[in-house]
Amino acid sequence: MSATPITDEELVARAQAGDLESFNQLVARWERPIYALAYRTLGREEDARDVVQEAFLRAFRGLKGFKGQAKFSSWLYRITLNLCRDWMRKARRAPLIQVPESEDGLDMAEQIPSPAESVEELVNRREMSAAVARAMAELPEEQRAAILMKEFHGLTFQEIADALDCPLSTVKTRLYQGLSVLRRRLERRQADEASLRRASWESTS
C-alpha cells in the first residue's frame, strides 16, 4: 500500500520548524495552480512567472506568522491575487483574461440557453472562449476574482472567502452578480450573431 500523502498542514508545521525541504514540497505542490491563477488574471506568461516567484518568496518570509486560520492554499491564493492587483496597477494595464479553450462559456455561465438555430449555426468553442474572456475582463475586480477561483480552480465558497478575506455571503453575491453579467452579455452576443446570420441569409436568398 502506498504511504498516505503528507498534508499541507504537516508540511507547513515542518517548514515553520526550519525544514526547507518541506517548504519546497509545498512549492512543488502548488506552483502550477498558483501560476494558472496568475496567468488567467494577468494574461501574460512572463508577468505570471514573476508573480509566482514573488508569491512563494512572500509566503516563505511570512510563514512564521501563518497561524493556520485558513488553508495554506487559501493564504497562498490571497498573496497571489494581491500581487496581481498590485502588478496591474503599477503597469496601468487592463487584465487580459485567459479562458481555457476547453471552456465553452455556456456551462460556466449557468447553461446559457442557445438560440433556436441549427447546430451548424452555434458558435465554435474558440470564439466562445474569446467572448468569455472579453466579458470577464470588463467585470469588477472582485467579481472576476471570485469567478476565476470558483469556476476555473474549483475552490469552495469558504476557501474563496478566506482567499479574498471577506464574508461568505459577500463571495456568493459577487459570484452571482458576476455570472449574471456574463450570462446577459453572452446571450446578447448570441442574439446579435443570430440576427447577423439571418440578415446575411435573407440578403442572399
Sine and cosine of phi, psi and omega as CSV:
sin_phi,cos_phi,sin_psi,cos_psi,sin_omega,cos_omega
0.00,0.00,0.60,-0.80,-0.01,-1.00
-0.97,0.22,0.49,-0.87,0.00,-1.00
-0.93,0.36,0.53,-0.85,0.04,-1.00
-0.92,0.39,0.77,-0.63,-0.01,-1.00
-0.86,0.50,0.59,-0.81,0.04,-1.00
-0.95,0.31,0.75,-0.67,-0.03,-1.00
-0.97,0.25,0.30,-0.95,0.09,-1.00
-0.85,0.52,-0.65,0.76,-0.03,-1.00
-0.87,0.49,-0.66,0.75,0.02,-1.00
-0.92,0.39,-0.67,0.74,0.02,-1.00
-0.91,0.42,-0.63,0.77,0.03,-1.00
-0.88,0.47,-0.72,0.69,-0.01,-1.00
-0.87,0.50,-0.67,0.74,0.02,-1.00
-0.92,0.39,-0.66,0.75,0.01,-1.00
-0.91,0.42,-0.62,0.79,0.04,-1.00
-0.90,0.43,-0.44,0.90,0.03,-1.00
-1.00,0.10,0.00,1.00,0.07,-1.00
0.95,-0.31,0.09,1.00,0.00,-1.00
-1.00,0.09,0.98,-0.18,-0.04,-1.00
-0.91,0.42,-0.56,0.83,-0.02,-1.00
-0.89,0.45,-0.56,0.83,0.03,-1.00
-0.91,0.42,-0.63,0.77,0.05,-1.00
-0.92,0.39,-0.62,0.79,0.05,-1.00
-0.87,0.49,-0.57,0.82,0.05,-1.00
-0.92,0.38,-0.59,0.81,0.07,-1.00
-0.90,0.43,-0.65,0.76,0.04,-1.00
-0.89,0.46,-0.74,0.68,-0.01,-1.00
-0.88,0.47,-0.58,0.81,-0.04,-1.00
-0.95,0.30,-0.59,0.81,-0.16,-0.99
-0.93,-0.38,-0.01,1.00,-0.05,-1.00
-0.88,0.48,-0.70,0.71,-0.04,-1.00
-0.92,0.38,-0.74,0.67,0.05,-1.00
-0.88,0.48,-0.61,0.79,0.00,-1.00
-0.93,0.36,-0.64,0.77,0.06,-1.00
-0.90,0.44,-0.67,0.74,0.00,-1.00
-0.87,0.50,-0.67,0.74,0.02,-1.00
-0.90,0.43,-0.71,0.71,0.00,-1.00
-0.90,0.43,-0.65,0.76,-0.02,-1.00
-0.93,0.36,-0.66,0.75,0.01,-1.00
-0.93,0.36,-0.41,0.91,0.02,-1.00
-0.99,0.11,-0.68,0.73,-0.09,-1.00
-1.00,-0.08,-0.55,0.84,0.03,-1.00
0.98,0.18,0.16,0.99,-0.02,-1.00
-0.73,-0.68,0.82,-0.58,-0.09,-1.00
-0.87,0.50,-0.73,0.68,-0.05,-1.00
-0.89,0.46,-0.70,0.72,0.03,-1.00
-0.89,0.46,-0.67,0.74,-0.01,-1.00
-0.89,0.46,-0.67,0.74,0.02,-1.00
-0.89,0.45,-0.66,0.75,0.01,-1.00
-0.90,0.44,-0.65,0.76,0.00,-1.00
-0.91,0.41,-0.67,0.74,0.01,-1.00
-0.87,0.49,-0.71,0.71,0.01,-1.00
-0.87,0.49,-0.70,0.71,0.00,-1.00
-0.93,0.36,-0.58,0.81,-0.01,-1.00
-0.89,0.46,-0.72,0.69,0.00,-1.00
-0.94,0.33,-0.53,0.85,0.06,-1.00
-0.90,0.43,-0.69,0.72,0.03,-1.00
-0.92,0.40,-0.63,0.78,0.03,-1.00
-0.89,0.46,-0.67,0.74,0.01,-1.00
-0.90,0.44,-0.70,0.72,-0.01,-1.00
-0.92,0.38,-0.52,0.85,-0.05,-1.00
-0.99,-0.13,0.10,0.99,-0.11,-0.99
-0.89,0.46,-0.60,0.80,-0.01,-1.00
-0.87,0.49,-0.54,0.84,-0.02,-1.00
-1.00,0.02,-0.02,1.00,0.02,-1.00
-0.97,0.22,0.89,-0.46,-0.11,-0.99
-0.99,-0.13,-0.13,0.99,0.05,-1.00
0.99,0.16,0.32,0.95,0.06,-1.00
-0.90,0.44,-0.51,0.86,0.08,-1.00
-0.85,-0.53,0.16,-0.99,0.06,-1.00
-0.90,0.44,0.49,-0.87,0.08,-1.00
-0.85,0.53,-0.64,0.77,-0.01,-1.00
-0.90,0.44,-0.64,0.77,0.02,-1.00
-0.90,0.43,-0.66,0.75,0.06,-1.00
-0.87,0.49,-0.67,0.74,-0.01,-1.00
-0.93,0.38,-0.63,0.77,0.08,-1.00
-0.88,0.48,-0.65,0.76,-0.01,-1.00
-0.90,0.44,-0.69,0.72,0.04,-1.00
-0.86,0.52,-0.70,0.71,-0.04,-1.00
-0.90,0.43,-0.72,0.70,0.00,-1.00
-0.89,0.45,-0.64,0.77,0.04,-1.00
-0.90,0.44,-0.64,0.77,0.03,-1.00
-0.92,0.40,-0.66,0.75,0.04,-1.00
-0.88,0.48,-0.67,0.74,0.01,-1.00
-0.88,0.47,-0.72,0.69,0.02,-1.00
-0.90,0.44,-0.63,0.78,-0.03,-1.00
-0.88,0.48,-0.72,0.69,-0.03,-1.00
-0.93,0.38,-0.60,0.80,0.00,-1.00
-0.93,0.37,-0.66,0.75,0.02,-1.00
-0.91,0.40,-0.65,0.76,-0.02,-1.00
-0.99,0.12,-0.17,0.99,-0.05,-1.00
0.79,0.61,0.73,0.68,-0.03,-1.00
-0.93,-0.36,0.52,-0.85,0.17,-0.99
-0.99,0.11,0.52,-0.86,0.01,-1.00
-0.92,0.39,0.60,-0.80,0.10,-0.99
-0.92,-0.39,1.00,0.08,-0.11,-0.99
-0.90,0.44,0.75,-0.67,0.03,-1.00
-0.96,-0.27,0.91,-0.42,0.00,-1.00
-0.96,-0.28,0.83,-0.56,0.01,-1.00
-0.84,0.55,0.61,-0.79,-0.01,-1.00
-0.91,0.41,-0.29,0.96,0.06,-1.00
-0.95,0.31,-0.30,0.95,0.05,-1.00
-1.00,0.10,0.84,-0.54,0.01,-1.00
-1.00,-0.01,-0.07,1.00,0.06,-1.00
1.00,0.10,-0.53,0.85,-0.04,-1.00
-0.95,0.32,-0.73,0.69,0.01,-1.00
-0.89,0.45,-0.66,0.75,-0.05,-1.00
-0.89,0.45,-0.61,0.79,-0.03,-1.00
-1.00,-0.10,0.61,0.80,0.13,-0.99
0.89,0.46,0.76,0.65,0.11,-0.99
0.80,0.60,0.91,0.40,0.02,-1.00
-0.87,0.49,0.77,-0.64,-0.01,-1.00
-0.90,0.44,0.70,-0.72,0.04,-1.00
-0.99,0.16,0.53,-0.85,0.10,-1.00
-0.88,0.48,0.37,-0.93,-0.08,-1.00
-0.99,0.13,0.84,0.54,0.10,-1.00
-0.92,-0.38,0.08,-1.00,0.00,-1.00
-0.95,0.32,0.25,-0.97,-0.01,-1.00
-0.86,0.51,-0.59,0.81,-0.04,-1.00
-0.88,0.47,-0.37,0.93,-0.07,-1.00
-1.00,-0.04,-0.09,1.00,0.02,-1.00
-0.94,0.33,0.58,-0.82,0.03,-1.00
-0.92,0.38,0.55,-0.83,-0.02,-1.00
-0.98,0.18,0.18,-0.98,-0.12,-0.99
-0.88,0.47,-0.64,0.77,-0.02,-1.00
-0.91,0.42,-0.68,0.73,0.01,-1.00
-0.90,0.44,-0.64,0.77,0.00,-1.00
-0.92,0.39,-0.64,0.77,0.04,-1.00
-0.87,0.50,-0.67,0.75,0.02,-1.00
-0.91,0.42,-0.62,0.79,0.01,-1.00
-0.92,0.40,-0.66,0.75,0.04,-1.00
-0.89,0.46,-0.68,0.73,0.00,-1.00
-0.87,0.49,-0.69,0.72,0.01,-1.00
-0.90,0.44,-0.68,0.73,0.00,-1.00
-0.92,0.39,-0.63,0.78,0.02,-1.00
-0.89,0.46,-0.65,0.76,-0.03,-1.00
-0.90,0.44,-0.41,0.91,-0.03,-1.00
-1.00,0.02,-0.14,0.99,-0.01,-1.00
-0.97,0.26,0.42,-0.91,0.15,-0.99
-0.85,0.52,0.51,-0.86,-0.09,-1.00
-0.82,0.58,-0.66,0.75,-0.06,-1.00
-0.92,0.40,-0.66,0.75,0.02,-1.00
-0.92,0.38,-0.66,0.75,-0.01,-1.00
-0.88,0.48,-0.70,0.71,-0.01,-1.00
-0.90,0.45,-0.67,0.75,0.00,-1.00
-0.89,0.45,-0.68,0.73,0.00,-1.00
-0.91,0.40,-0.70,0.72,0.00,-1.00
-0.85,0.53,-0.72,0.70,-0.06,-1.00
-0.95,0.30,-0.58,0.82,-0.03,-1.00
-0.99,0.17,-0.76,0.65,-0.15,-0.99
-1.00,0.08,-0.50,0.87,-0.07,-1.00
-0.97,-0.24,-0.43,0.90,-0.03,-1.00
-0.92,-0.38,-0.14,0.99,0.10,-0.99
0.94,0.34,0.40,0.92,0.01,-1.00
-0.95,0.30,0.47,-0.88,0.08,-1.00
-0.97,0.23,0.23,-0.97,0.04,-1.00
-0.86,0.51,-0.64,0.77,-0.01,-1.00
-0.91,0.40,-0.65,0.76,0.02,-1.00
-0.90,0.44,-0.62,0.78,0.04,-1.00
-0.92,0.39,-0.67,0.75,0.03,-1.00
-0.87,0.50,-0.66,0.75,0.04,-1.00
-0.91,0.41,-0.67,0.75,-0.03,-1.00
-0.92,0.38,-0.60,0.80,-0.03,-1.00
-1.00,-0.05,-0.10,1.00,0.01,-1.00
0.83,0.56,0.80,0.60,0.00,-1.00
-0.57,-0.82,0.27,-0.96,-0.02,-1.00
-0.89,0.45,0.43,-0.90,0.01,-1.00
-0.86,0.51,-0.66,0.75,-0.01,-1.00
-0.89,0.46,-0.55,0.84,0.01,-1.00
-0.92,0.38,-0.65,0.76,0.03,-1.00
-0.88,0.48,-0.72,0.70,-0.01,-1.00
-0.89,0.46,-0.64,0.77,0.02,-1.00
-0.91,0.42,-0.72,0.70,-0.01,-1.00
-0.88,0.47,-0.66,0.75,-0.02,-1.00
-0.92,0.39,-0.71,0.71,0.00,-1.00
-0.88,0.47,-0.73,0.68,-0.02,-1.00
-0.90,0.43,-0.68,0.73,0.00,-1.00
-0.89,0.45,-0.71,0.71,0.01,-1.00
-0.92,0.39,-0.55,0.83,0.04,-1.00
-0.91,0.43,-0.67,0.74,0.04,-1.00
-0.90,0.44,-0.70,0.71,0.03,-1.00
-0.86,0.51,-0.70,0.72,-0.02,-1.00
-0.87,0.49,-0.73,0.69,-0.01,-1.00
-0.89,0.46,-0.68,0.73,-0.03,-1.00
-0.92,0.38,-0.64,0.77,0.00,-1.00
-0.96,0.29,-0.58,0.81,0.10,-1.00
-0.88,0.47,-0.67,0.75,0.02,-1.00
-0.90,0.44,-0.64,0.77,0.02,-1.00
-0.89,0.46,-0.70,0.71,0.01,-1.00
-0.89,0.46,-0.66,0.75,-0.01,-1.00
-0.91,0.41,-0.66,0.75,0.01,-1.00
-0.89,0.45,-0.68,0.73,0.00,-1.00
-0.92,0.38,-0.60,0.80,0.04,-1.00
-0.90,0.43,-0.64,0.77,0.02,-1.00
-0.90,0.44,-0.65,0.76,0.01,-1.00
-0.91,0.42,-0.65,0.76,0.01,-1.00
-0.91,0.42,-0.67,0.74,0.00,-1.00
-0.91,0.42,-0.65,0.76,0.00,-1.00
-0.90,0.43,-0.64,0.77,0.02,-1.00
-0.91,0.42,-0.66,0.75,0.00,-1.00
-0.91,0.40,-0.68,0.73,-0.02,-1.00
-0.91,0.41,-0.56,0.83,-0.01,-1.00
-0.95,0.31,-0.38,0.92,-0.01,-1.00
-0.98,-0.19,-0.10,1.00,-0.05,-1.00
-1.00,0.01,0.00,0.00,0.00,0.00
